[in-house]
Amino acid sequence: MIESDFIKAMQLLFPKGNPLREFADFVSKGDSIDKLTSLLFIKDRLESEYRLATFTQLHSPNNNCTQYLEDISSALSECNKRIVQLTNKVLQDEMQKKAFDNIREMRDRITLG
């Protein structure tokens, strides 16, 4: 699933006004750095949720959180993949900006020189 498919699925799954829908709408309009920042926030939340569920299962054997832990683990894995993809895109975008800046600077030197 590519990023835009993931966002579209979130938008279809949740009605307007729902915080997750609003987040998906924000991400769909944001640039790569906004998306990366948001995913890092989500990763942090998922990791916290995973630790809490693990703690609950360890200290309350009657609560079986196995499926929940598997779901969170899967979401974390997907989140990590998207973070890597977006990190690469941000780096690529920044390299292109730097190259364009260098070309512009060289052009200005030639034009002014």
N, C-alpha and C positions, 0 to 999 in steps of 0.2 A: 504494500500500500504506500503510495507516494504521499507527500505532505498535503497536497491539495485535496486528495481523496479523503484523508483523515479529517481535515477541517470540514469538508462538505458533509461527511457522516455525522460529525458533531452538530452541525447546523440543522441537519434533518432530524436528528434524534431528540434534540432539546428545543422547546418552544422559546420564542422571543421573551425576554425578561428573565429567563433562567441564567444564573451566573456562568454556567459552563457554556451556554450559547453565546453570551456576551463576550466571554473569553475567546471563543472560536471566531466570532466576528472581528474582534480586535486583531487576532493573529492573522486572519486572512488579509487584512489591510496593512499590517505592519511590514517593515523591512526586515531583512535577515537578522540584523542585530536585535531588533525588538523580539522577533520570534525566538532567537537563541536565549535571550534573557528570560523570556517567559517559560521556555522549556527547562531551564536551569531551576527556576522557581518550582515548577511542577515536580521535577526530579527530587528536589529537597523535600517537598510535601509527601511524595510517595515513599521516600526512604523513612521519614518520620512515622508514617502510617504502618510501614512494614515492621519497624522496631516495636511500635505499640502492640501490633497484632501478635508478634513473637513473644513479647512480654506477657500478654494476656494468656496465650496458649500455655506458656511455661508455668504460670502461677495459678491458672484456673483450668485444670485438666478437663473439666466438664464442658468447657467451650472449645469446640473443634473449629479452629481457624484455618485448617489446611487449605481448603479451596480458596479462601480469601487471600491467604499468603501466596498461593500460586497465581492468582489474578494480579496481585500487586507486582509480583516478580515479573510477570509477562509485560505489564505496563511499563515497569522500569526498564526492561530490556528494549522495548520499542522506543521509549523516551531516549535512552542512550544512543540508539541508532540514529535517531533524528538529530540529536545534539552533535554527533560526529558529522553528519551530512551538512548541517547548518554551519558548523565551525569551518568546514572546508569551503563552503560557499562564501562565508564572511571573509576568509583569508584570500580567496580568489578575487572577490570584489575589491578588497583593499589593494591587492597587487595590481589590478587593472587601473584603479584610481591613481596609484603611484606612477604607473607607466604613462597614463594620460597626462599627469602633471609634469612628468619629465619631458614628454613630447612637446607639450605646450611651452615649457620653459626653453627648450631648444629652439622652437619656432620663434619665440619672442626674441631670443638672442640673435638669431639670423636676421629677423625683420628689423630689429633695432641696431644691429651691428654693422 
